[in-house]
């Protein structure tokens, strides 16, 4: 689906943004911007890592040992 450039500018739509579409009647639809999940920024940050395996697991003790 393509939104008119005027709507994109007015509403601050960015690439990859998600929307919900509700069918109201034949040929009539309602489109609404979906709120990103709470961890959206974290996921985006992790996906932007410079190389694969950039983050490594840190060995830690189990709380069962305490």
PDB file of N, CA, C and O in Angstrom:
ATOM      1  N   UNK A   1       0.852  -1.167   0.000  1.00  0.00           N
ATOM      2  CA  UNK A   1       0.000   0.000   0.000  1.00  0.00           C
ATOM      3  C   UNK A   1       0.900   1.232   0.000  1.00  0.00           C
ATOM      4  O   UNK A   1       1.910   1.276   0.702  1.00  0.00           O
ATOM      5  N   UNK A   2       0.535   2.191  -0.764  1.00  0.00           N
ATOM      6  CA  UNK A   2       1.311   3.423  -0.852  1.00  0.00           C
ATOM      7  C   UNK A   2       0.487   4.579  -0.317  1.00  0.00           C
ATOM      8  O   UNK A   2      -0.663   4.770  -0.712  1.00  0.00           O
ATOM      9  N   UNK A   3       1.075   5.341   0.577  1.00  0.00           N
ATOM     10  CA  UNK A   3       0.417   6.539   1.097  1.00  0.00           C
ATOM     11  C   UNK A   3       0.866   7.742   0.282  1.00  0.00           C
ATOM     12  O   UNK A   3       2.016   7.801  -0.151  1.00  0.00           O
ATOM     13  N   UNK A   4      -0.018   8.692   0.070  1.00  0.00           N
ATOM     14  CA  UNK A   4       0.389   9.909  -0.629  1.00  0.00           C
ATOM     15  C   UNK A   4       1.508  10.632   0.145  1.00  0.00           C
ATOM     16  O   UNK A   4       1.501  10.672   1.376  1.00  0.00           O
ATOM     17  N   UNK A   5       2.454  11.193  -0.595  1.00  0.00           N
ATOM     18  CA  UNK A   5       3.603  11.874   0.019  1.00  0.00           C
ATOM     19  C   UNK A   5       3.154  12.959   0.996  1.00  0.00           C
ATOM     20  O   UNK A   5       3.802  13.173   2.020  1.00  0.00           O
ATOM     21  N   UNK A   6       2.072  13.631   0.694  1.00  0.00           N
ATOM     22  CA  UNK A   6       1.566  14.689   1.581  1.00  0.00           C
ATOM     23  C   UNK A   6       1.201  14.113   2.951  1.00  0.00           C
ATOM     24  O   UNK A   6       1.504  14.726   3.974  1.00  0.00           O
ATOM     25  N   UNK A   7       0.554  12.944   2.985  1.00  0.00           N
ATOM     26  CA  UNK A   7       0.193  12.304   4.256  1.00  0.00           C
ATOM     27  C   UNK A   7       1.445  11.883   5.021  1.00  0.00           C
ATOM     28  O   UNK A   7       1.529  12.041   6.239  1.00  0.00           O
ATOM     29  N   UNK A   8       2.407  11.348   4.287  1.00  0.00           N
ATOM     30  CA  UNK A   8       3.652  10.896   4.911  1.00  0.00           C
ATOM     31  C   UNK A   8       4.332  12.071   5.607  1.00  0.00           C
ATOM     32  O   UNK A   8       4.772  11.946   6.750  1.00  0.00           O
ATOM     33  N   UNK A   9       4.417  13.201   4.927  1.00  0.00           N
ATOM     34  CA  UNK A   9       5.046  14.399   5.523  1.00  0.00           C
ATOM     35  C   UNK A   9       4.237  14.919   6.704  1.00  0.00           C
ATOM     36  O   UNK A   9       4.796  15.189   7.767  1.00  0.00           O
ATOM     37  N   UNK A  10       2.940  15.059   6.531  1.00  0.00           N
ATOM     38  CA  UNK A  10       2.085  15.636   7.571  1.00  0.00           C
ATOM     39  C   UNK A  10       2.085  14.786   8.845  1.00  0.00           C
ATOM     40  O   UNK A  10       2.076  15.321   9.954  1.00  0.00           O
ATOM     41  N   UNK A  11       2.097  13.469   8.681  1.00  0.00           N
ATOM     42  CA  UNK A  11       1.946  12.582   9.827  1.00  0.00           C
ATOM     43  C   UNK A  11       3.253  11.967  10.314  1.00  0.00           C
ATOM     44  O   UNK A  11       3.251  11.188  11.267  1.00  0.00           O
ATOM     45  N   UNK A  12       4.367  12.306   9.675  1.00  0.00           N
ATOM     46  CA  UNK A  12       5.662  11.806  10.132  1.00  0.00           C
ATOM     47  C   UNK A  12       5.814  10.298   9.971  1.00  0.00           C
ATOM     48  O   UNK A  12       6.429   9.645  10.814  1.00  0.00           O
ATOM     49  N   UNK A  13       5.267   9.746   8.911  1.00  0.00           N
ATOM     50  CA  UNK A  13       5.375   8.310   8.651  1.00  0.00           C
ATOM     51  C   UNK A  13       6.810   8.004   8.226  1.00  0.00           C
ATOM     52  O   UNK A  13       7.385   8.712   7.399  1.00  0.00           O
ATOM     53  N   UNK A  14       7.382   6.947   8.796  1.00  0.00           N
ATOM     54  CA  UNK A  14       8.754   6.556   8.465  1.00  0.00           C
ATOM     55  C   UNK A  14       8.750   5.155   7.855  1.00  0.00           C
ATOM     56  O   UNK A  14       7.848   4.363   8.129  1.00  0.00           O
ATOM     57  N   UNK A  15       9.752   4.844   7.030  1.00  0.00           N
ATOM     58  CA  UNK A  15       9.822   3.508   6.431  1.00  0.00           C
ATOM     59  C   UNK A  15       9.811   2.415   7.497  1.00  0.00           C
ATOM     60  O   UNK A  15      10.459   2.535   8.537  1.00  0.00           O
ATOM     61  N   UNK A  16       9.076   1.366   7.224  1.00  0.00           N
ATOM     62  CA  UNK A  16       9.006   0.237   8.149  1.00  0.00           C
ATOM     63  C   UNK A  16       7.951   0.368   9.234  1.00  0.00           C
ATOM     64  O   UNK A  16       7.716  -0.575   9.990  1.00  0.00           O
ATOM     65  N   UNK A  17       7.322   1.516   9.316  1.00  0.00           N
ATOM     66  CA  UNK A  17       6.292   1.724  10.331  1.00  0.00           C
ATOM     67  C   UNK A  17       5.101   0.807  10.048  1.00  0.00           C
ATOM     68  O   UNK A  17       4.737   0.597   8.891  1.00  0.00           O
ATOM     69  N   UNK A  18       4.505   0.268  11.095  1.00  0.00           N
ATOM     70  CA  UNK A  18       3.406  -0.677  10.948  1.00  0.00           C
ATOM     71  C   UNK A  18       2.058   0.002  11.132  1.00  0.00           C
ATOM     72  O   UNK A  18       1.911   0.934  11.922  1.00  0.00           O
ATOM     73  N   UNK A  19       1.073  -0.492  10.376  1.00  0.00           N
ATOM     74  CA  UNK A  19      -0.288   0.028  10.444  1.00  0.00           C
ATOM     75  C   UNK A  19      -1.263  -1.133  10.531  1.00  0.00           C
ATOM     76  O   UNK A  19      -0.975  -2.235  10.065  1.00  0.00           O
ATOM     77  N   UNK A  20      -2.413  -0.879  11.129  1.00  0.00           N
ATOM     78  CA  UNK A  20      -3.508  -1.847  11.153  1.00  0.00           C
ATOM     79  C   UNK A  20      -4.557  -1.368  10.154  1.00  0.00           C
ATOM     80  O   UNK A  20      -4.848  -0.175  10.063  1.00  0.00           O
ATOM     81  N   UNK A  21      -5.112  -2.303   9.417  1.00  0.00           N
ATOM     82  CA  UNK A  21      -6.157  -1.962   8.457  1.00  0.00           C
ATOM     83  C   UNK A  21      -7.425  -2.709   8.850  1.00  0.00           C
ATOM     84  O   UNK A  21      -7.418  -3.926   9.037  1.00  0.00           O
ATOM     85  N   UNK A  22      -8.508  -1.956   8.969  1.00  0.00           N
ATOM     86  CA  UNK A  22      -9.803  -2.523   9.338  1.00  0.00           C
ATOM     87  C   UNK A  22     -10.759  -2.325   8.165  1.00  0.00           C
ATOM     88  O   UNK A  22     -10.886  -1.219   7.639  1.00  0.00           O
ATOM     89  N   UNK A  23     -11.421  -3.387   7.765  1.00  0.00           N
ATOM     90  CA  UNK A  23     -12.400  -3.285   6.685  1.00  0.00           C
ATOM     91  C   UNK A  23     -13.716  -2.797   7.274  1.00  0.00           C
ATOM     92  O   UNK A  23     -14.294  -3.454   8.140  1.00  0.00           O
ATOM     93  N   UNK A  24     -14.190  -1.646   6.807  1.00  0.00           N
ATOM     94  CA  UNK A  24     -15.437  -1.078   7.292  1.00  0.00           C
ATOM     95  C   UNK A  24     -16.623  -1.551   6.457  1.00  0.00           C
ATOM     96  O   UNK A  24     -17.683  -1.884   6.988  1.00  0.00           O
ATOM     97  N   UNK A  25     -16.424  -1.572   5.152  1.00  0.00           N
ATOM     98  CA  UNK A  25     -17.475  -1.969   4.209  1.00  0.00           C
ATOM     99  C   UNK A  25     -16.777  -2.242   2.880  1.00  0.00           C
ATOM    100  O   UNK A  25     -15.571  -2.031   2.756  1.00  0.00           O
ATOM    101  N   UNK A  26     -17.522  -2.703   1.902  1.00  0.00           N
ATOM    102  CA  UNK A  26     -16.934  -2.977   0.589  1.00  0.00           C
ATOM    103  C   UNK A  26     -16.262  -1.714   0.055  1.00  0.00           C
ATOM    104  O   UNK A  26     -16.919  -0.701  -0.185  1.00  0.00           O
ATOM    105  N   UNK A  27     -14.957  -1.789  -0.126  1.00  0.00           N
ATOM    106  CA  UNK A  27     -14.205  -0.651  -0.660  1.00  0.00           C
ATOM    107  C   UNK A  27     -13.897   0.439   0.342  1.00  0.00           C
ATOM    108  O   UNK A  27     -13.325   1.463  -0.032  1.00  0.00           O
ATOM    109  N   UNK A  28     -14.261   0.255   1.615  1.00  0.00           N
ATOM    110  CA  UNK A  28     -13.982   1.262   2.645  1.00  0.00           C
ATOM    111  C   UNK A  28     -13.147   0.627   3.749  1.00  0.00           C
ATOM    112  O   UNK A  28     -13.479  -0.432   4.281  1.00  0.00           O
ATOM    113  N   UNK A  29     -12.045   1.312   4.078  1.00  0.00           N
ATOM    114  CA  UNK A  29     -11.110   0.782   5.069  1.00  0.00           C
ATOM    115  C   UNK A  29     -10.678   1.882   6.016  1.00  0.00           C
ATOM    116  O   UNK A  29     -10.730   3.066   5.681  1.00  0.00           O
ATOM    117  N   UNK A  30     -10.258   1.486   7.180  1.00  0.00           N
ATOM    118  CA  UNK A  30      -9.712   2.399   8.190  1.00  0.00           C
ATOM    119  C   UNK A  30      -8.276   1.975   8.429  1.00  0.00           C
ATOM    120  O   UNK A  30      -8.012   0.799   8.680  1.00  0.00           O
ATOM    121  N   UNK A  31      -7.348   2.910   8.355  1.00  0.00           N
ATOM    122  CA  UNK A  31      -5.940   2.605   8.589  1.00  0.00           C
ATOM    123  C   UNK A  31      -5.486   3.377   9.828  1.00  0.00           C
ATOM    124  O   UNK A  31      -5.770   4.567   9.964  1.00  0.00           O
ATOM    125  N   UNK A  32      -4.782   2.696  10.723  1.00  0.00           N
ATOM    126  CA  UNK A  32      -4.313   3.331  11.959  1.00  0.00           C
ATOM    127  C   UNK A  32      -2.886   2.873  12.242  1.00  0.00           C
ATOM    128  O   UNK A  32      -2.548   1.700  12.084  1.00  0.00           O
ATOM    129  N   UNK A  33      -2.072   3.810  12.658  1.00  0.00           N
ATOM    130  CA  UNK A  33      -0.684   3.515  12.988  1.00  0.00           C
ATOM    131  C   UNK A  33      -0.630   2.620  14.227  1.00  0.00           C
ATOM    132  O   UNK A  33      -1.298   2.889  15.225  1.00  0.00           O
ATOM    133  N   UNK A  34       0.164   1.563  14.154  1.00  0.00           N
ATOM    134  CA  UNK A  34       0.340   0.673  15.310  1.00  0.00           C
ATOM    135  C   UNK A  34       1.443   1.221  16.187  1.00  0.00           C
ATOM    136  O   UNK A  34       2.446   1.735  15.693  1.00  0.00           O
ATOM    137  N   UNK A  35       1.256   1.111  17.476  1.00  0.00           N
ATOM    138  CA  UNK A  35       2.300   1.510  18.417  1.00  0.00           C
ATOM    139  C   UNK A  35       3.390   0.448  18.411  1.00  0.00           C
ATOM    140  O   UNK A  35       3.087  -0.743  18.471  1.00  0.00           O
ATOM    141  N   UNK A  36       4.652   0.858  18.340  1.00  0.00           N
ATOM    142  CA  UNK A  36       5.717  -0.144  18.378  1.00  0.00           C
ATOM    143  C   UNK A  36       5.769  -0.805  19.751  1.00  0.00           C
ATOM    144  O   UNK A  36       5.397  -0.184  20.747  1.00  0.00           O
ATOM    145  N   UNK A  37       6.228  -2.065  19.819  1.00  0.00           N
ATOM    146  CA  UNK A  37       6.346  -2.716  21.113  1.00  0.00           C
ATOM    147  C   UNK A  37       7.313  -1.955  22.015  1.00  0.00           C
ATOM    148  O   UNK A  37       8.161  -1.207  21.530  1.00  0.00           O
ATOM    149  N   UNK A  38       7.184  -2.146  23.320  1.00  0.00           N
ATOM    150  CA  UNK A  38       8.000  -1.418  24.301  1.00  0.00           C
ATOM    151  C   UNK A  38       9.493  -1.602  24.062  1.00  0.00           C
ATOM    152  O   UNK A  38      10.277  -0.689  24.320  1.00  0.00           O
ATOM    153  N   UNK A  39       9.893  -2.763  23.575  1.00  0.00           N
ATOM    154  CA  UNK A  39      11.319  -3.027  23.369  1.00  0.00           C
ATOM    155  C   UNK A  39      11.764  -2.744  21.936  1.00  0.00           C
ATOM    156  O   UNK A  39      12.832  -3.201  21.529  1.00  0.00           O
ATOM    157  N   UNK A  40      10.977  -2.008  21.169  1.00  0.00           N
ATOM    158  CA  UNK A  40      11.264  -1.764  19.761  1.00  0.00           C
ATOM    159  C   UNK A  40      12.643  -1.129  19.561  1.00  0.00           C
ATOM    160  O   UNK A  40      13.415  -1.580  18.715  1.00  0.00           O
ATOM    161  N   UNK A  41      12.952  -0.087  20.331  1.00  0.00           N
ATOM    162  CA  UNK A  41      14.240   0.587  20.172  1.00  0.00           C
ATOM    163  C   UNK A  41      15.394  -0.352  20.479  1.00  0.00           C
ATOM    164  O   UNK A  41      16.415  -0.310  19.792  1.00  0.00           O
ATOM    165  N   UNK A  42      15.259  -1.190  21.480  1.00  0.00           N
ATOM    166  CA  UNK A  42      16.302  -2.144  21.826  1.00  0.00           C
ATOM    167  C   UNK A  42      16.523  -3.133  20.694  1.00  0.00           C
ATOM    168  O   UNK A  42      17.663  -3.419  20.329  1.00  0.00           O
ATOM    169  N   UNK A  43      15.448  -3.650  20.142  1.00  0.00           N
ATOM    170  CA  UNK A  43      15.557  -4.609  19.040  1.00  0.00           C
ATOM    171  C   UNK A  43      16.236  -3.950  17.845  1.00  0.00           C
ATOM    172  O   UNK A  43      17.137  -4.535  17.244  1.00  0.00           O
ATOM    173  N   UNK A  44      15.812  -2.745  17.497  1.00  0.00           N
ATOM    174  CA  UNK A  44      16.434  -2.028  16.387  1.00  0.00           C
ATOM    175  C   UNK A  44      17.921  -1.815  16.642  1.00  0.00           C
ATOM    176  O   UNK A  44      18.733  -1.961  15.729  1.00  0.00           O
ATOM    177  N   UNK A  45      18.281  -1.474  17.862  1.00  0.00           N
ATOM    178  CA  UNK A  45      19.682  -1.246  18.214  1.00  0.00           C
ATOM    179  C   UNK A  45      20.484  -2.539  18.067  1.00  0.00           C
ATOM    180  O   UNK A  45      21.586  -2.533  17.518  1.00  0.00           O
ATOM    181  N   UNK A  46      19.929  -3.638  18.557  1.00  0.00           N
ATOM    182  CA  UNK A  46      20.634  -4.911  18.445  1.00  0.00           C
ATOM    183  C   UNK A  46      20.789  -5.343  16.992  1.00  0.00           C
ATOM    184  O   UNK A  46      21.823  -5.892  16.610  1.00  0.00           O
ATOM    185  N   UNK A  47      19.773  -5.099  16.191  1.00  0.00           N
ATOM    186  CA  UNK A  47      19.844  -5.479  14.784  1.00  0.00           C
ATOM    187  C   UNK A  47      20.826  -4.611  13.994  1.00  0.00           C
ATOM    188  O   UNK A  47      21.228  -4.976  12.889  1.00  0.00           O
ATOM    189  N   UNK A  48      21.204  -3.482  14.549  1.00  0.00           N
ATOM    190  CA  UNK A  48      22.131  -2.594  13.846  1.00  0.00           C
ATOM    191  C   UNK A  48      23.586  -2.877  14.206  1.00  0.00           C
ATOM    192  O   UNK A  48      24.462  -2.090  13.847  1.00  0.00           O
ATOM    193  N   UNK A  49      23.866  -3.960  14.894  1.00  0.00           N
ATOM    194  CA  UNK A  49      25.238  -4.304  15.275  1.00  0.00           C
ATOM    195  C   UNK A  49      26.127  -4.379  14.041  1.00  0.00           C
ATOM    196  O   UNK A  49      25.682  -4.806  12.976  1.00  0.00           O
ATOM    197  N   UNK A  50      27.389  -3.964  14.185  1.00  0.00           N
ATOM    198  CA  UNK A  50      28.272  -3.901  13.019  1.00  0.00           C
ATOM    199  C   UNK A  50      28.605  -5.251  12.397  1.00  0.00           C
ATOM    200  O   UNK A  50      28.760  -5.342  11.179  1.00  0.00           O
ATOM    201  N   UNK A  51      28.717  -6.285  13.195  1.00  0.00           N
ATOM    202  CA  UNK A  51      29.082  -7.604  12.668  1.00  0.00           C
ATOM    203  C   UNK A  51      28.323  -8.687  13.421  1.00  0.00           C
ATOM    204  O   UNK A  51      27.877  -8.484  14.551  1.00  0.00           O
ATOM    205  N   UNK A  52      28.186  -9.835  12.776  1.00  0.00           N
ATOM    206  CA  UNK A  52      27.526 -10.965  13.419  1.00  0.00           C
ATOM    207  C   UNK A  52      28.331 -11.373  14.652  1.00  0.00           C
ATOM    208  O   UNK A  52      29.558 -11.282  14.647  1.00  0.00           O
ATOM    209  N   UNK A  53      27.659 -11.814  15.689  1.00  0.00           N
ATOM    210  CA  UNK A  53      28.273 -12.230  16.964  1.00  0.00           C
ATOM    211  C   UNK A  53      29.007 -11.091  17.663  1.00  0.00           C
ATOM    212  O   UNK A  53      29.946 -11.333  18.422  1.00  0.00           O
ATOM    213  N   UNK A  54      28.588  -9.857  17.415  1.00  0.00           N
ATOM    214  CA  UNK A  54      29.194  -8.689  18.062  1.00  0.00           C
ATOM    215  C   UNK A  54      29.029  -8.778  19.580  1.00  0.00           C
ATOM    216  O   UNK A  54      29.938  -8.446  20.340  1.00  0.00           O
ATOM    217  N   UNK A  55      27.841  -9.236  20.002  1.00  0.00           N
ATOM    218  CA  UNK A  55      27.594  -9.401  21.427  1.00  0.00           C
ATOM    219  C   UNK A  55      27.894 -10.836  21.818  1.00  0.00           C
ATOM    220  O   UNK A  55      27.504 -11.770  21.117  1.00  0.00           O
ATOM    221  N   UNK A  56      28.577 -11.014  22.921  1.00  0.00           N
ATOM    222  CA  UNK A  56      28.939 -12.334  23.417  1.00  0.00           C
ATOM    223  C   UNK A  56      28.283 -12.552  24.774  1.00  0.00           C
ATOM    224  O   UNK A  56      28.068 -11.607  25.533  1.00  0.00           O
ATOM    225  N   UNK A  57      27.969 -13.809  25.069  1.00  0.00           N
ATOM    226  CA  UNK A  57      27.407 -14.145  26.374  1.00  0.00           C
ATOM    227  C   UNK A  57      28.453 -13.920  27.455  1.00  0.00           C
ATOM    228  O   UNK A  57      29.645 -14.139  27.239  1.00  0.00           O
ATOM    229  N   UNK A  58      28.003 -13.491  28.594  1.00  0.00           N
ATOM    230  CA  UNK A  58      28.891 -13.309  29.739  1.00  0.00           C
ATOM    231  C   UNK A  58      28.618 -14.445  30.714  1.00  0.00           C
ATOM    232  O   UNK A  58      27.485 -14.620  31.164  1.00  0.00           O
ATOM    233  N   UNK A  59      29.644 -15.213  31.042  1.00  0.00           N
ATOM    234  CA  UNK A  59      29.425 -16.299  32.004  1.00  0.00           C
ATOM    235  C   UNK A  59      28.950 -15.722  33.340  1.00  0.00           C
ATOM    236  O   UNK A  59      29.471 -14.712  33.812  1.00  0.00           O
ATOM    237  N   UNK A  60      27.981 -16.363  33.924  1.00  0.00           N
ATOM    238  CA  UNK A  60      27.482 -15.898  35.224  1.00  0.00           C
ATOM    239  C   UNK A  60      27.096 -17.100  36.065  1.00  0.00           C
ATOM    240  O   UNK A  60      26.835 -18.191  35.558  1.00  0.00           O
ATOM    241  N   UNK A  61      27.068 -16.865  37.345  1.00  0.00           N
ATOM    242  CA  UNK A  61      26.682 -17.937  38.266  1.00  0.00           C
ATOM    243  C   UNK A  61      25.171 -17.979  38.396  1.00  0.00           C
ATOM    244  O   UNK A  61      24.482 -16.972  38.237  1.00  0.00           O
ATOM    245  N   UNK A  62      24.687 -19.146  38.684  1.00  0.00           N
ATOM    246  CA  UNK A  62      23.263 -19.313  38.898  1.00  0.00           C
ATOM    247  C   UNK A  62      22.890 -18.829  40.284  1.00  0.00           C
ATOM    248  O   UNK A  62      23.685 -18.934  41.218  1.00  0.00           O
ATOM    249  N   UNK A  63      21.692 -18.303  40.423  1.00  0.00           N
ATOM    250  CA  UNK A  63      21.236 -17.898  41.761  1.00  0.00           C
ATOM    251  C   UNK A  63      21.007 -19.132  42.627  1.00  0.00           C
ATOM    252  O   UNK A  63      20.896 -19.008  43.847  1.00  0.00           O
ATOM    253  N   UNK A  64      20.932 -20.317  42.028  1.00  0.00           N
ATOM    254  CA  UNK A  64      20.771 -21.535  42.812  1.00  0.00           C
ATOM    255  C   UNK A  64      21.998 -21.809  43.665  1.00  0.00           C
ATOM    256  O   UNK A  64      21.908 -22.497  44.683  1.00  0.00           O
ATOM    257  N   UNK A  65      23.154 -21.274  43.255  1.00  0.00           N
ATOM    258  CA  UNK A  65      24.407 -21.487  43.985  1.00  0.00           C
ATOM    259  C   UNK A  65      24.559 -20.560  45.165  1.00  0.00           C
ATOM    260  O   UNK A  65      25.456 -20.761  45.984  1.00  0.00           O
ATOM    261  N   UNK A  66      23.720 -19.556  45.284  1.00  0.00           N
ATOM    262  CA  UNK A  66      23.856 -18.568  46.370  1.00  0.00           C
ATOM    263  C   UNK A  66      23.348 -19.105  47.679  1.00  0.00           C
ATOM    264  O   UNK A  66      23.389 -18.406  48.691  1.00  0.00           O
TER     265      UNK A  66
END
